[in-house]
């Protein structure tokens, strides 16, 4: 581990107590970007189904590539490749994007914000999402987060239930309208 507590590049974050898990997490690398772009776009298209204000723009793939490239260089960002195990070993089956943000007026001062979590459908409803969330939370805590939040479309009842079941609750709201 490096001094900040995050895993060095190229090392998975699997621990003895998670041995045998259906996936493992590792820091994403530049070579992962094309696959991660595809997964992020799938997530954004899913979000589009929940709310027309989340219409995916035509250049979304290029933007996703830019965002991922920037996040991979940003020490306040966490980009994780979720890899399968067993027959899916080495295959990237999910992505996590998160940032550490300063909470200017509140304590704890550091917030880990989960911006995106996406798993291929085959890996859902098997405890994989819960495992990925727990590992992401652990990684954000190691980076100094004293609170973890998740951003997702409020119309996504699946995400609302998923996070609520794991102890998340709304603390702010973002309201929008077309102009």
C-alpha positions as a Python dict, from the first residue, in 0.01 Angstrom:
ca = {
    (1, 'X'): (0, 0, 0),
    (2, 'X'): (110, 352, -61),
    (3, 'X'): (106, 616, 215),
    (4, 'X'): (-245, 736, 129),
    (5, 'X'): (-380, 384, 177),
    (6, 'X'): (-491, 324, -179),
    (7, 'X'): (-385, 15, -367),
    (8, 'X'): (-92, 55, -604),
    (9, 'X'): (-171, 33, -974),
    (10, 'X'): (-195, -315, -1114),
    (11, 'X'): (-286, -484, -787),
    (12, 'X'): (-633, -616, -725),
    (13, 'X'): (-810, -521, -405),
    (14, 'X'): (-928, -870, -319),
    (15, 'X'): (-868, -969, 43),
    (16, 'X'): (-861, -1314, 206),
    (17, 'X'): (-1215, -1272, 339),
    (18, 'X'): (-1338, -1210, -18),
    (19, 'X'): (-1152, -1498, -179),
    (20, 'X'): (-1393, -1688, -400),
    (21, 'X'): (-1602, -1378, -477),
    (22, 'X'): (-1753, -1380, -827),
    (23, 'X'): (-1553, -1067, -916),
    (24, 'X'): (-1253, -875, -798),
    (25, 'X'): (-1175, -506, -819),
    (26, 'X'): (-856, -351, -941),
    (27, 'X'): (-749, 1, -1029),
    (28, 'X'): (-838, 76, -1389),
    (29, 'X'): (-557, 142, -1634),
    (30, 'X'): (-533, 320, -1966),
    (31, 'X'): (-572, -7, -2154),
    (32, 'X'): (-913, -54, -1988),
    (33, 'X'): (-1056, 272, -2120),
    (34, 'X'): (-1228, 134, -2436),
    (35, 'X'): (-1410, -133, -2234),
    (36, 'X'): (-1494, 112, -1954),
    (37, 'X'): (-1630, 363, -2208),
    (38, 'X'): (-1864, 95, -2339),
    (39, 'X'): (-1985, 13, -1986),
    (40, 'X'): (-2036, 379, -1895),
    (41, 'X'): (-2236, 441, -2210),
    (42, 'X'): (-2456, 140, -2129),
    (43, 'X'): (-2518, 294, -1786),
    (44, 'X'): (-2599, 635, -1932),
    (45, 'X'): (-2840, 479, -2183),
    (46, 'X'): (-3007, 296, -1895),
    (47, 'X'): (-3038, 628, -1711),
    (48, 'X'): (-3199, 773, -2024),
    (49, 'X'): (-3475, 514, -1992),
    (50, 'X'): (-3563, 648, -1648),
    (51, 'X'): (-3585, 1017, -1734),
    (52, 'X'): (-3596, 1208, -2065),
    (53, 'X'): (-3384, 1484, -1909),
    (54, 'X'): (-3099, 1232, -1912),
    (55, 'X'): (-3090, 1195, -2291),
    (56, 'X'): (-2749, 1067, -2400),
    (57, 'X'): (-2576, 1312, -2630),
    (58, 'X'): (-2430, 1202, -2967),
    (59, 'X'): (-2070, 1254, -2857),
    (60, 'X'): (-2113, 1068, -2526),
    (61, 'X'): (-1851, 806, -2612),
    (62, 'X'): (-1586, 1071, -2676),
    (63, 'X'): (-1685, 1250, -2355),
    (64, 'X'): (-1667, 923, -2158),
    (65, 'X'): (-1318, 863, -2295),
    (66, 'X'): (-1213, 1214, -2189),
    (67, 'X'): (-1364, 1177, -1842),
    (68, 'X'): (-1200, 840, -1783),
    (69, 'X'): (-861, 959, -1908),
    (70, 'X'): (-885, 1261, -1678),
    (71, 'X'): (-1001, 1055, -1380),
    (72, 'X'): (-715, 806, -1425),
    (73, 'X'): (-473, 1098, -1373),
    (74, 'X'): (-668, 1261, -1089),
    (75, 'X'): (-551, 1164, -738),
    (76, 'X'): (-897, 1253, -603),
    (77, 'X'): (-1068, 1012, -842),
    (78, 'X'): (-1117, 639, -810),
    (79, 'X'): (-1172, 437, -1126),
    (80, 'X'): (-1209, 65, -1073),
    (81, 'X'): (-1230, -218, -1323),
    (82, 'X'): (-1452, -499, -1199),
    (83, 'X'): (-1321, -828, -1335),
    (84, 'X'): (-1490, -1162, -1343),
    (85, 'X'): (-1339, -1475, -1191),
    (86, 'X'): (-1347, -1838, -1298),
    (87, 'X'): (-1453, -1865, -1662),
    (88, 'X'): (-1479, -1485, -1672),
    (89, 'X'): (-1131, -1429, -1528),
    (90, 'X'): (-964, -1127, -1684),
    (91, 'X'): (-1288, -1002, -1841),
    (92, 'X'): (-1394, -654, -1729),
    (93, 'X'): (-1761, -693, -1634),
    (94, 'X'): (-1818, -367, -1451),
    (95, 'X'): (-1690, -21, -1369),
    (96, 'X'): (-1688, 212, -1071),
    (97, 'X'): (-1616, 586, -1083),
    (98, 'X'): (-1593, 785, -764),
    (99, 'X'): (-1435, 1107, -640),
    (100, 'X'): (-1317, 1235, -307),
    (101, 'X'): (-1473, 1577, -248),
    (102, 'X'): (-1420, 1831, 24),
    (103, 'X'): (-1735, 1916, 218),
    (104, 'X'): (-1676, 2288, 268),
    (105, 'X'): (-1926, 2344, 547),
    (106, 'X'): (-1976, 2002, 705),
    (107, 'X'): (-1802, 1729, 896),
    (108, 'X'): (-1670, 1488, 811),
    (109, 'X'): (-1476, 1709, 574),
    (110, 'X'): (-1409, 1446, 306),
    (111, 'X'): (-1687, 1278, 106),
    (112, 'X'): (-1647, 979, -122),
    (113, 'X'): (-1896, 1029, -405),
    (114, 'X'): (-1990, 725, -610),
    (115, 'X'): (-2066, 871, -951),
    (116, 'X'): (-2110, 551, -1150),
    (117, 'X'): (-2141, 183, -1073),
    (118, 'X'): (-2233, -48, -1358),
    (119, 'X'): (-2227, -426, -1386),
    (120, 'X'): (-2316, -629, -1691),
    (121, 'X'): (-2663, -783, -1646),
    (122, 'X'): (-2524, -1136, -1604),
    (123, 'X'): (-2350, -1023, -1284),
    (124, 'X'): (-2651, -861, -1119),
    (125, 'X'): (-2878, -1000, -847),
    (126, 'X'): (-2611, -1237, -717),
    (127, 'X'): (-2461, -1024, -441),
    (128, 'X'): (-2201, -881, -681),
    (129, 'X'): (-2332, -525, -656),
    (130, 'X'): (-2327, -542, -278),
    (131, 'X'): (-1970, -672, -287),
    (132, 'X'): (-1862, -398, -531),
    (133, 'X'): (-2028, -131, -316),
    (134, 'X'): (-1861, -263, 2),
    (135, 'X'): (-1518, -269, -164),
    (136, 'X'): (-1571, 77, -314),
    (137, 'X'): (-1670, 209, 27),
    (138, 'X'): (-1358, 55, 179),
    (139, 'X'): (-1136, 213, -88),
    (140, 'X'): (-1296, 554, -41),
    (141, 'X'): (-1255, 529, 336),
    (142, 'X'): (-887, 441, 288),
    (143, 'X'): (-854, 762, 83),
    (144, 'X'): (-995, 970, 367),
    (145, 'X'): (-1370, 974, 308),
    (146, 'X'): (-1568, 1003, 628),
    (147, 'X'): (-1899, 968, 445),
    (148, 'X'): (-1991, 793, 120),
    (149, 'X'): (-2266, 920, -106),
    (150, 'X'): (-2401, 792, -436),
    (151, 'X'): (-2536, 995, -727),
    (152, 'X'): (-2794, 831, -952),
    (153, 'X'): (-3123, 920, -1123),
    (154, 'X'): (-3398, 958, -864),
    (155, 'X'): (-3641, 789, -1105),
    (156, 'X'): (-3427, 474, -1096),
    (157, 'X'): (-3629, 280, -838),
    (158, 'X'): (-3385, -13, -863),
    (159, 'X'): (-3093, 208, -754),
    (160, 'X'): (-3305, 375, -485),
    (161, 'X'): (-3390, 34, -335),
    (162, 'X'): (-3035, -98, -376),
    (163, 'X'): (-2877, 191, -186),
    (164, 'X'): (-3155, 220, 74),
    (165, 'X'): (-3120, -150, 157),
    (166, 'X'): (-2753, -82, 230),
    (167, 'X'): (-2811, 210, 465),
    (168, 'X'): (-2797, 503, 223),
    (169, 'X'): (-3057, 777, 258),
    (170, 'X'): (-3124, 1104, 74),
    (171, 'X'): (-2949, 1408, 220),
    (172, 'X'): (-2983, 1655, -67),
    (173, 'X'): (-3200, 1678, -376),
    (174, 'X'): (-3131, 1809, -724),
    (175, 'X'): (-3442, 1925, -910),
    (176, 'X'): (-3449, 2010, -1280),
    (177, 'X'): (-3668, 2122, -1565),
    (178, 'X'): (-3610, 2186, -1932),
    (179, 'X'): (-3581, 2548, -2041),
}
